[in-house]
């Protein structure tokens, strides 16, 4: 559906628009791993994000952006932790409901 800006004045409060896509990586994927006990996939990308995906319903569960690019990712078999490789360090992180939090760094 497209709408020229010259016709934007015809929009009213009754018009509803649905999102047609999901949140995907916007650059090359550099790492991918799967979890053996939970239906999780983890990906990292040069768009500086790490994403946790639900493999059953193919949706994004959690997204975390970092100041630098992530080059590798590995999920713990329990699905509760993830190890992310950056250019200068590895970061061990907890997977929370809506966040990914660092608890250890390895130079």
N, CA, C and O atoms as a Tinker XYZ file with bonds, in Angstrom:
   428  protein
     1  N      0.848000   -1.173000    0.000000    73     2
     2  CA     0.000000    0.000000    0.000000    64     1     3
     3  C      0.885000    1.224000    0.000000    63     2     4     5
     4  O      1.795000    1.326000    0.823000    81     3
     5  N      0.646000    2.138000   -0.887000    73     3     6
     6  CA     1.394000    3.394000   -0.927000    64     5     7
     7  C      0.417000    4.549000   -0.868000    63     6     8     9
     8  O     -0.737000    4.431000   -1.282000    81     7
     9  N      0.888000    5.650000   -0.354000    73     7    10
    10  CA     0.071000    6.849000   -0.238000    64     9    11
    11  C      0.965000    8.045000   -0.508000    63    10    12    13
    12  O      1.880000    8.314000    0.269000    81    11
    13  N      0.722000    8.770000   -1.591000    73    11    14
    14  CA     1.536000    9.958000   -1.856000    64    13    15
    15  C      1.346000   10.990000   -0.743000    63    14    16    17
    16  O      0.259000   11.122000   -0.180000    81    15
    17  N      2.413000   11.711000   -0.439000    73    15    18
    18  CA     2.331000   12.714000    0.618000    64    17    19
    19  C      1.329000   13.811000    0.304000    63    18    20    21
    20  O      0.804000   14.447000    1.218000    81    19
    21  N      1.058000   14.039000   -0.965000    73    19    22
    22  CA     0.079000   15.065000   -1.332000    64    21    23
    23  C     -1.330000   14.685000   -0.890000    63    22    24    25
    24  O     -2.205000   15.547000   -0.804000    81    23
    25  N     -1.561000   13.380000   -0.604000    73    23    26
    26  CA    -2.881000   12.938000   -0.178000    64    25    27
    27  C     -2.921000   12.600000    1.313000    63    26    28    29
    28  O     -3.865000   11.951000    1.764000    81    27
    29  N     -1.934000   13.017000    2.075000    73    27    30
    30  CA    -1.868000   12.689000    3.493000    64    29    31
    31  C     -3.005000   13.316000    4.288000    63    30    32    33
    32  O     -3.341000   12.836000    5.371000    81    31
    33  N     -3.594000   14.374000    3.769000    73    31    34
    34  CA    -4.681000   15.030000    4.498000    64    33    35
    35  C     -5.964000   14.200000    4.511000    63    34    36    37
    36  O     -6.886000   14.529000    5.257000    81    35
    37  N     -6.055000   13.130000    3.707000    73    35    38
    38  CA    -7.254000   12.295000    3.717000    64    37    39
    39  C     -7.223000   11.256000    4.832000    63    38    40    41
    40  O     -8.225000   10.584000    5.076000    81    39
    41  N     -6.071000   11.115000    5.522000    73    39    42
    42  CA    -5.984000   10.147000    6.615000    64    41    43
    43  C     -6.844000   10.607000    7.780000    63    42    44    45
    44  O     -6.891000   11.796000    8.094000    81    43
    45  N     -7.509000    9.684000    8.405000    73    43    46
    46  CA    -8.279000   10.008000    9.600000    64    45    47
    47  C     -7.995000    8.966000   10.676000    63    46    48    49
    48  O     -7.198000    8.053000   10.461000    81    47
    49  N     -8.627000    9.092000   11.803000    73    47    50
    50  CA    -8.377000    8.191000   12.925000    64    49    51
    51  C     -8.930000    6.788000   12.701000    63    50    52    53
    52  O     -8.574000    5.866000   13.435000    81    51
    53  N     -9.780000    6.612000   11.715000    73    51    54
    54  CA   -10.393000    5.318000   11.453000    64    53    55
    55  C     -9.512000    4.392000   10.625000    63    54    56    57
    56  O     -9.806000    3.201000   10.522000    81    55
    57  N     -8.450000    4.903000   10.040000    73    55    58
    58  CA    -7.590000    4.087000    9.184000    64    57    59
    59  C     -6.590000    3.324000   10.048000    63    58    60    61
    60  O     -5.931000    3.911000   10.906000    81    59
    61  N     -6.480000    2.024000    9.822000    73    59    62
    62  CA    -5.542000    1.180000   10.556000    64    61    63
    63  C     -4.553000    0.578000    9.579000    63    62    64    65
    64  O     -4.926000    0.154000    8.485000    81    63
    65  N     -3.282000    0.541000    9.981000    73    63    66
    66  CA    -2.236000   -0.041000    9.160000    64    65    67
    67  C     -1.550000   -1.136000    9.953000    63    66    68    69
    68  O     -1.287000   -0.973000   11.144000    81    67
    69  N     -1.260000   -2.248000    9.302000    73    67    70
    70  CA    -0.567000   -3.361000    9.927000    64    69    71
    71  C      0.874000   -3.404000    9.460000    63    70    72    73
    72  O      1.181000   -3.079000    8.313000    81    71
    73  N      1.757000   -3.811000   10.363000    73    71    74
    74  CA     3.147000   -3.988000   10.008000    64    73    75
    75  C      3.275000   -5.209000    9.105000    63    74    76    77
    76  O      2.732000   -6.268000    9.419000    81    75
    77  N      3.976000   -5.076000    8.004000    73    75    78
    78  CA     4.060000   -6.160000    7.038000    64    77    79
    79  C      5.293000   -7.023000    7.221000    63    78    80    81
    80  O      5.375000   -8.090000    6.612000    81    79
    81  N      6.244000   -6.616000    8.023000    73    79    82
    82  CA     7.473000   -7.381000    8.183000    64    81    83
    83  C      7.856000   -7.519000    9.641000    63    82    84    85
    84  O      7.230000   -6.946000   10.532000    81    83
    85  N      8.901000   -8.294000    9.856000    73    83    86
    86  CA     9.421000   -8.493000   11.198000    64    85    87
    87  C     10.757000   -7.788000   11.328000    63    86    88    89
    88  O     11.331000   -7.337000   10.338000    81    87
    89  N     11.241000   -7.697000   12.538000    73    87    90
    90  CA    12.542000   -7.078000   12.785000    64    89    91
    91  C     13.646000   -8.060000   12.420000    63    90    92    93
    92  O     13.878000   -9.039000   13.129000    81    91
    93  N     14.315000   -7.793000   11.323000    73    91    94
    94  CA    15.414000   -8.635000   10.873000    64    93    95
    95  C     16.716000   -7.869000   11.027000    63    94    96    97
    96  O     16.713000   -6.675000   11.327000    81    95
    97  N     17.820000   -8.555000   10.822000    73    95    98
    98  CA    19.104000   -7.877000   10.770000    64    97    99
    99  C     19.136000   -6.998000    9.529000    63    98   100   101
   100  O     18.563000   -7.343000    8.496000    81    99
   101  N     19.804000   -5.873000    9.640000    73    99   102
   102  CA    19.903000   -4.958000    8.497000    64   101   103
   103  C     21.249000   -5.055000    7.791000    63   102   104   105
   104  O     21.521000   -4.288000    6.868000    81   103
   105  N     22.094000   -5.993000    8.217000    73   103   106
   106  CA    23.408000   -6.194000    7.589000    64   105   107
   107  C     23.720000   -7.692000    7.618000    63   106   108   109
   108  O     22.874000   -8.504000    7.990000    81   107
   109  N     24.933000   -8.044000    7.224000    73   107   110
   110  CA    25.326000   -9.453000    7.115000    64   109   111
   111  C     25.329000  -10.142000    8.477000    63   110   112   113
   112  O     25.758000   -9.564000    9.476000    81   111
   113  N     24.848000  -11.375000    8.502000    73   111   114
   114  CA    24.873000  -12.195000    9.710000    64   113   115
   115  C     26.239000  -12.851000    9.805000    63   114   116   117
   116  O     26.693000  -13.491000    8.857000    81   115
   117  N     26.901000  -12.692000   10.958000    73   115   118
   118  CA    28.257000  -13.218000   11.137000    64   117   119
   119  C     28.299000  -14.454000   12.020000    63   118   120   121
   120  O     29.300000  -15.170000   12.019000    81   119
   121  N     27.242000  -14.722000   12.773000    73   119   122
   122  CA    27.219000  -15.892000   13.635000    64   121   123
   123  C     25.814000  -16.414000   13.842000    63   122   124   125
   124  O     24.843000  -15.658000   13.826000    81   123
   125  N     25.719000  -17.742000   14.038000    73   123   126
   126  CA    24.422000  -18.391000   14.243000    64   125   127
   127  C     24.641000  -19.613000   15.120000    63   126   128   129
   128  O     25.615000  -20.344000   14.938000    81   127
   129  N     23.740000  -19.838000   16.073000    73   127   130
   130  CA    23.802000  -21.036000   16.904000    64   129   131
   131  C     22.390000  -21.433000   17.294000    63   130   132   133
   132  O     21.475000  -20.609000   17.290000    81   131
   133  N     22.224000  -22.710000   17.632000    73   131   134
   134  CA    20.933000  -23.231000   18.077000    64   133   135
   135  C     21.071000  -23.771000   19.488000    63   134   136   137
   136  O     22.170000  -24.088000   19.942000    81   135
   137  N     19.951000  -23.869000   20.168000    73   135   138
   138  CA    19.913000  -24.401000   21.530000    64   137   139
   139  C     19.315000  -25.801000   21.485000    63   138   140   141
   140  O     18.351000  -26.051000   20.760000    81   139
   141  N     19.888000  -26.702000   22.258000    73   139   142
   142  CA    19.440000  -28.097000   22.220000    64   141   143
   143  C     18.194000  -28.332000   23.080000    63   142   144   145
   144  O     17.411000  -29.237000   22.790000    81   143
   145  N     17.999000  -27.529000   24.135000    73   143   146
   146  CA    16.880000  -27.787000   25.060000    64   145   147
   147  C     15.706000  -26.834000   24.915000    63   146   148   149
   148  O     14.617000  -27.113000   25.416000    81   147
   149  N     15.912000  -25.721000   24.240000    73   147   150
   150  CA    14.834000  -24.754000   24.028000    64   149   151
   151  C     14.780000  -24.427000   22.546000    63   150   152   153
   152  O     15.777000  -24.590000   21.841000    81   151
   153  N     13.637000  -23.968000   22.063000    73   151   154
   154  CA    13.524000  -23.678000   20.626000    64   153   155
   155  C     14.117000  -22.314000   20.265000    63   154   156   157
   156  O     13.431000  -21.475000   19.679000    81   155
   157  N     15.387000  -22.090000   20.611000    73   155   158
   158  CA    16.039000  -20.807000   20.385000    64   157   159
   159  C     17.087000  -20.891000   19.293000    63   158   160   161
   160  O     17.784000  -21.896000   19.149000    81   159
   161  N     17.182000  -19.812000   18.527000    73   159   162
   162  CA    18.289000  -19.564000   17.618000    64   161   163
   163  C     18.891000  -18.233000   18.041000    63   162   164   165
   164  O     18.166000  -17.314000   18.423000    81   163
   165  N     20.207000  -18.126000   17.977000    73   163   166
   166  CA    20.881000  -16.864000   18.261000    64   165   167
   167  C     21.638000  -16.444000   17.014000    63   166   168   169
   168  O     22.309000  -17.259000   16.381000    81   167
   169  N     21.530000  -15.168000   16.662000    73   167   170
   170  CA    22.281000  -14.640000   15.531000    64   169   171
   171  C     22.949000  -13.340000   15.946000    63   170   172   173
   172  O     22.458000  -12.616000   16.812000    81   171
   173  N     24.089000  -13.061000   15.305000    73   171   174
   174  CA    24.737000  -11.769000   15.475000    64   173   175
   175  C     25.071000  -11.236000   14.095000    63   174   176   177
   176  O     25.160000  -11.994000   13.129000    81   175
   177  N     25.254000   -9.925000   14.009000    73   175   178
   178  CA    25.378000   -9.300000   12.707000    64   177   179
   179  C     26.302000   -8.099000   12.760000    63   178   180   181
   180  O     26.618000   -7.575000   13.828000    81   179
   181  N     26.729000   -7.673000   11.569000    73   179   182
   182  CA    27.528000   -6.454000   11.482000    64   181   183
   183  C     26.677000   -5.207000   11.695000    63   182   184   185
   184  O     27.212000   -4.098000   11.680000    81   183
   185  N     25.375000   -5.355000   11.891000    73   183   186
   186  CA    24.540000   -4.212000   12.266000    64   185   187
   187  C     24.614000   -3.935000   13.765000    63   186   188   189
   188  O     23.846000   -3.128000   14.290000    81   187
   189  N     25.549000   -4.611000   14.458000    73   187   190
   190  CA    25.848000   -4.432000   15.885000    64   189   191
   191  C     24.744000   -4.944000   16.796000    63   190   192   193
   192  O     24.564000   -4.441000   17.905000    81   191
   193  N     24.006000   -5.943000   16.328000    73   191   194
   194  CA    22.947000   -6.496000   17.160000    64   193   195
   195  C     23.125000   -7.997000   17.342000    63   194   196   197
   196  O     23.709000   -8.689000   16.508000    81   195
   197  N     22.594000   -8.474000   18.476000    73   195   198
   198  CA    22.461000   -9.902000   18.754000    64   197   199
   199  C     20.971000  -10.145000   18.933000    63   198   200   201
   200  O     20.293000   -9.429000   19.670000    81   199
   201  N     20.475000  -11.167000   18.249000    73   199   202
   202  CA    19.040000  -11.459000   18.305000    64   201   203
   203  C     18.820000  -12.902000   18.715000    63   202   204   205
   204  O     19.533000  -13.808000   18.283000    81   203
   205  N     17.816000  -13.094000   19.558000    73   203   206
   206  CA    17.384000  -14.427000   19.965000    64   205   207
   207  C     16.032000  -14.659000   19.307000    63   206   208   209
   208  O     15.108000  -13.859000   19.453000    81   207
   209  N     15.934000  -15.770000   18.578000    73   207   210
   210  CA    14.739000  -16.092000   17.806000    64   209   211
   211  C     14.047000  -17.319000   18.384000    63   210   212   213
   212  O     14.704000  -18.212000   18.917000    81   211
   213  N     12.732000  -17.362000   18.280000    73   211   214
   214  CA    11.955000  -18.541000   18.616000    64   213   215
   215  C     11.837000  -19.375000   17.352000    63   214   216   217
   216  O     11.235000  -18.935000   16.372000    81   215
   217  N     12.401000  -20.565000   17.363000    73   215   218
   218  CA    12.430000  -21.412000   16.169000    64   217   219
   219  C     11.072000  -22.035000   15.854000    63   218   220   221
   220  O     10.844000  -22.457000   14.721000    81   219
   221  N     10.169000  -22.103000   16.828000    73   219   222
   222  CA     8.854000  -22.710000   16.583000    64   221   223
   223  C      7.926000  -21.767000   15.834000    63   222   224   225
   224  O      7.315000  -22.157000   14.838000    81   223
   225  N      7.814000  -20.522000   16.308000    73   223   226
   226  CA     6.909000  -19.597000   15.622000    64   225   227
   227  C      7.642000  -18.549000   14.799000    63   226   228   229
   228  O      7.026000  -17.603000   14.307000    81   227
   229  N      8.978000  -18.712000   14.642000    73   227   230
   230  CA     9.793000  -17.872000   13.762000    64   229   231
   231  C      9.654000  -16.389000   14.061000    63   230   232   233
   232  O      9.476000  -15.576000   13.154000    81   231
   233  N      9.736000  -16.042000   15.345000    73   231   234
   234  CA     9.659000  -14.646000   15.761000    64   233   235
   235  C     10.903000  -14.266000   16.542000    63   234   236   237
   236  O     11.612000  -15.123000   17.069000    81   235
   237  N     11.152000  -12.987000   16.607000    73   235   238
   238  CA    12.278000  -12.465000   17.370000    64   237   239
   239  C     11.864000  -12.327000   18.832000    63   238   240   241
   240  O     10.889000  -11.640000   19.140000    81   239
   241  N     12.597000  -12.973000   19.728000    73   239   242
   242  CA    12.290000  -12.917000   21.160000    64   241   243
   243  C     12.947000  -11.710000   21.827000    63   242   244   245
   244  O     12.298000  -10.975000   22.571000    81   243
   245  N     14.243000  -11.510000   21.556000    73   243   246
   246  CA    15.019000  -10.463000   22.216000    64   245   247
   247  C     16.032000   -9.895000   21.236000    63   246   248   249
   248  O     16.604000  -10.625000   20.427000    81   247
   249  N     16.250000   -8.589000   21.315000    73   247   250
   250  CA    17.245000   -7.918000   20.493000    64   249   251
   251  C     18.084000   -7.028000   21.398000    63   250   252   253
   252  O     17.548000   -6.305000   22.238000    81   251
   253  N     19.400000   -7.084000   21.226000    73   251   254
   254  CA    20.304000   -6.217000   21.986000    64   253   255
   255  C     21.305000   -5.606000   21.015000    63   254   256   257
   256  O     21.937000   -6.321000   20.237000    81   255
   257  N     21.450000   -4.281000   21.061000    73   255   258
   258  CA    22.416000   -3.569000   20.236000    64   257   259
   259  C     23.636000   -3.223000   21.074000    63   258   260   261
   260  O     23.519000   -2.916000   22.261000    81   259
   261  N     24.805000   -3.274000   20.450000    73   259   262
   262  CA    26.075000   -3.004000   21.106000    64   261   263
   263  C     26.812000   -1.902000   20.356000    63   262   264   265
   264  O     26.493000   -1.621000   19.201000    81   263
   265  N     27.800000   -1.273000   21.003000    73   263   266
   266  CA    28.556000   -0.221000   20.318000    64   265   267
   267  C     29.501000   -0.750000   19.240000    63   266   268   269
   268  O     29.933000    0.010000   18.373000    81   267
   269  N     29.829000   -2.055000   19.283000    73   267   270
   270  CA    30.718000   -2.640000   18.271000    64   269   271
   271  C     30.064000   -3.869000   17.639000    63   270   272   273
   272  O     29.070000   -4.391000   18.144000    81   271
   273  N     30.639000   -4.315000   16.531000    73   271   274
   274  CA    30.097000   -5.461000   15.806000    64   273   275
   275  C     30.383000   -6.760000   16.543000    63   274   276   277
   276  O     31.459000   -6.931000   17.116000    81   275
   277  N     29.431000   -7.661000   16.530000    73   275   278
   278  CA    29.605000   -9.009000   17.085000    64   277   279
   279  C     29.950000   -9.945000   15.939000    63   278   280   281
   280  O     29.332000   -9.889000   14.876000    81   279
   281  N     30.955000  -10.818000   16.160000    73   279   282
   282  CA    31.429000  -11.700000   15.097000    64   281   283
   283  C     31.048000  -13.163000   15.290000    63   282   284   285
   284  O     31.041000  -13.933000   14.329000    81   283
   285  N     30.733000  -13.550000   16.520000    73   283   286
   286  CA    30.349000  -14.945000   16.765000    64   285   287
   287  C     29.387000  -14.996000   17.941000    63   286   288   289
   288  O     29.356000  -14.097000   18.781000    81   287
   289  N     28.598000  -16.072000   17.983000    73   287   290
   290  CA    27.622000  -16.246000   19.056000    64   289   291
   291  C     27.484000  -17.732000   19.343000    63   290   292   293
   292  O     27.550000  -18.559000   18.434000    81   291
   293  N     27.289000  -18.068000   20.625000    73   291   294
   294  CA    27.110000  -19.454000   21.025000    64   293   295
   295  C     26.135000  -19.514000   22.195000    63   294   296   297
   296  O     26.327000  -18.842000   23.208000    81   295
   297  N     25.096000  -20.317000   22.050000    73   295   298
   298  CA    24.105000  -20.493000   23.113000    64   297   299
   299  C     24.519000  -21.640000   24.035000    63   298   300   301
   300  O     25.021000  -22.666000   23.576000    81   299
   301  N     24.307000  -21.459000   25.324000    73   299   302
   302  CA    24.487000  -22.541000   26.291000    64   301   303
   303  C     23.386000  -23.565000   26.046000    63   302   304   305
   304  O     22.276000  -23.183000   25.675000    81   303
   305  N     23.656000  -24.858000   26.241000    73   303   306
   306  CA    22.610000  -25.877000   26.017000    64   305   307
   307  C     21.330000  -25.651000   26.821000    63   306   308   309
   308  O     20.256000  -26.070000   26.390000    81   307
   309  N     21.423000  -24.997000   27.979000    73   307   310
   310  CA    20.233000  -24.727000   28.787000    64   309   311
   311  C     19.354000  -23.633000   28.188000    63   310   312   313
   312  O     18.168000  -23.547000   28.508000    81   311
   313  N     19.928000  -22.793000   27.315000    73   311   314
   314  CA    19.174000  -21.678000   26.754000    64   313   315
   315  C     19.092000  -20.474000   27.662000    63   314   316   317
   316  O     18.329000  -19.546000   27.393000    81   315
   317  N     19.868000  -20.471000   28.742000    73   315   318
   318  CA    19.831000  -19.364000   29.705000    64   317   319
   319  C     20.994000  -18.390000   29.550000    63   318   320   321
   320  O     20.970000  -17.303000   30.127000    81   319
   321  N     22.005000  -18.768000   28.781000    73   319   322
   322  CA    23.201000  -17.942000   28.618000    64   321   323
   323  C     23.622000  -17.922000   27.159000    63   322   324   325
   324  O     23.294000  -18.823000   26.386000    81   323
   325  N     24.358000  -16.875000   26.797000    73   323   326
   326  CA    24.911000  -16.762000   25.444000    64   325   327
   327  C     26.308000  -16.164000   25.560000    63   326   328   329
   328  O     26.555000  -15.288000   26.389000    81   327
   329  N     27.210000  -16.646000   24.724000    73   327   330
   330  CA    28.569000  -16.128000   24.650000    64   329   331
   331  C     28.700000  -15.423000   23.307000    63   330   332   333
   332  O     28.435000  -16.015000   22.261000    81   331
   333  N     29.111000  -14.148000   23.339000    73   331   334
   334  CA    29.203000  -13.345000   22.124000    64   333   335
   335  C     30.646000  -12.905000   21.927000    63   334   336   337
   336  O     31.272000  -12.382000   22.849000    81   335
   337  N     31.171000  -13.114000   20.731000    73   335   338
   338  CA    32.540000  -12.737000   20.416000    64   337   339
   339  C     32.604000  -11.410000   19.682000    63   338   340   341
   340  O     31.982000  -11.231000   18.635000    81   339
   341  N     33.371000  -10.477000   20.251000    73   339   342
   342  CA    33.620000   -9.181000   19.639000    64   341   343
   343  C     35.080000   -9.130000   19.201000    63   342   344   345
   344  O     35.815000  -10.088000   19.440000    81   343
   345  N     35.518000   -8.067000   18.580000    73   343   346
   346  CA    36.877000   -7.976000   18.068000    64   345   347
   347  C     37.918000   -8.033000   19.181000    63   346   348   349
   348  O     39.013000   -8.551000   18.965000    81   347
   349  N     37.602000   -7.512000   20.365000    73   347   350
   350  CA    38.589000   -7.435000   21.435000    64   349   351
   351  C     38.292000   -8.295000   22.656000    63   350   352   353
   352  O     39.137000   -8.397000   23.545000    81   351
   353  N     37.121000   -8.915000   22.726000    73   351   354
   354  CA    36.765000   -9.703000   23.917000    64   353   355
   355  C     35.589000  -10.635000   23.649000    63   354   356   357
   356  O     34.873000  -10.504000   22.657000    81   355
   357  N     35.420000  -11.568000   24.556000    73   355   358
   358  CA    34.223000  -12.410000   24.607000    64   357   359
   359  C     33.385000  -11.928000   25.772000    63   358   360   361
   360  O     33.923000  -11.571000   26.820000    81   359
   361  N     32.086000  -11.914000   25.600000    73   359   362
   362  CA    31.186000  -11.523000   26.685000    64   361   363
   363  C     30.217000  -12.664000   26.956000    63   362   364   365
   364  O     29.539000  -13.149000   26.050000    81   363
   365  N     30.162000  -13.085000   28.212000    73   363   366
   366  CA    29.169000  -14.069000   28.655000    64   365   367
   367  C     27.963000  -13.283000   29.154000    63   366   368   369
   368  O     28.104000  -12.331000   29.921000    81   367
   369  N     26.779000  -13.690000   28.712000    73   367   370
   370  CA    25.565000  -12.925000   29.013000    64   369   371
   371  C     24.424000  -13.829000   29.444000    63   370   372   373
   372  O     24.306000  -14.976000   29.012000    81   371
   373  N     23.592000  -13.276000   30.309000    73   371   374
   374  CA    22.352000  -13.933000   30.723000    64   373   375
   375  C     21.259000  -13.570000   29.725000    63   374   376   377
   376  O     21.172000  -12.423000   29.285000    81   375
   377  N     20.431000  -14.536000   29.369000    73   375   378
   378  CA    19.242000  -14.264000   28.567000    64   377   379
   379  C     18.075000  -14.051000   29.521000    63   378   380   381
   380  O     17.653000  -14.977000   30.213000    81   379
   381  N     17.561000  -12.840000   29.553000    73   379   382
   382  CA    16.419000  -12.500000   30.398000    64   381   383
   383  C     15.174000  -12.389000   29.521000    63   382   384   385
   384  O     15.257000  -12.562000   28.305000    81   383
   385  N     14.029000  -12.104000   30.123000    73   383   386
   386  CA    12.781000  -12.043000   29.367000    64   385   387
   387  C     12.855000  -11.055000   28.200000    63   386   388   389
   388  O     12.514000  -11.406000   27.070000    81   387
   389  N     13.293000   -9.838000   28.464000    73   387   390
   390  CA    13.333000   -8.821000   27.412000    64   389   391
   391  C     14.689000   -8.165000   27.284000    63   390   392   393
   392  O     14.781000   -7.042000   26.789000    81   391
   393  N     15.739000   -8.829000   27.712000    73   391   394
   394  CA    17.055000   -8.214000   27.692000    64   393   395
   395  C     18.141000   -9.285000   27.643000    63   394   396   397
   396  O     17.898000  -10.454000   27.942000    81   395
   397  N     19.317000   -8.866000   27.268000    73   395   398
   398  CA    20.515000   -9.694000   27.317000    64   397   399
   399  C     21.523000   -8.901000   28.129000    63   398   400   401
   400  O     21.903000   -7.800000   27.731000    81   399
   401  N     21.970000   -9.445000   29.277000    73   399   402
   402  CA    22.848000   -8.700000   30.191000    64   401   403
   403  C     24.190000   -9.393000   30.358000    63   402   404   405
   404  O     24.255000  -10.604000   30.574000    81   403
   405  N     25.257000   -8.616000   30.256000    73   403   406
   406  CA    26.613000   -9.124000   30.416000    64   405   407
   407  C     26.902000   -9.406000   31.884000    63   406   408   409
   408  O     26.599000   -8.582000   32.747000    81   407
   409  N     27.491000  -10.574000   32.173000    73   407   410
   410  CA    27.926000  -10.854000   33.536000    64   409   411
   411  C     29.410000  -11.174000   33.619000    63   410   412   413
   412  O     29.956000  -11.231000   34.721000    81   411
   413  N     30.088000  -11.387000   32.481000    73   411   414
   414  CA    31.535000  -11.629000   32.499000    64   413   415
   415  C     32.110000  -11.254000   31.146000    63   414   416   417
   416  O     31.465000  -11.399000   30.107000    81   415
   417  N     33.363000  -10.759000   31.188000    73   415   418
   418  CA    34.090000  -10.435000   29.962000    64   417   419
   419  C     35.439000  -11.122000   30.002000    63   418   420   421
   420  O     36.085000  -11.180000   31.048000    81   419
   421  N     35.867000  -11.645000   28.852000    73   419   422
   422  CA    37.138000  -12.330000   28.735000    64   421   423
   423  C     37.953000  -11.641000   27.646000    63   422   424   425
   424  O     37.523000  -11.584000   26.494000    81   423
   425  N     39.147000  -11.108000   28.008000    73   423   426
   426  CA    39.948000  -10.384000   27.005000    64   425   427
   427  C     40.534000  -11.324000   25.952000    63   426   428
   428  O     41.230000  -10.875000   25.042000    81   427
